[in-house]
Amino acid sequence: MANIKSQKKRILTSTAENLINTSKRSKVKNAIKKFESAILASDLKLAEELLSVTAGIIDEAKSDGIYHINTASRKKSRLAKMLDTAKKAAAAQ
């Protein structure tokens, strides 16, 4: 346990920041899961709408420092690739 007053404050603030960051990370994961479930259900119209929403949530997390720029780009790219693959599969049928 910390003895110095400033370190005690730091423990409190880092705990609060950790909770906030965890919730933002969870929000991103939930958005991705919702998008993936739309893809699996072959609901391409919903998936297209969710892609922009999910990309926005990922960008928010990136700007808040939750994700590195490249990580955010990779996540968005994978989602776009998923949608594109699903569209091609639907067109082939």
Secondary structure as UniProt FT lines:
FT   HELIX           5..40
FT   TURN            41..42
FT   HELIX           44..63
FT   TURN            64..65
FT   HELIX           69..92
//
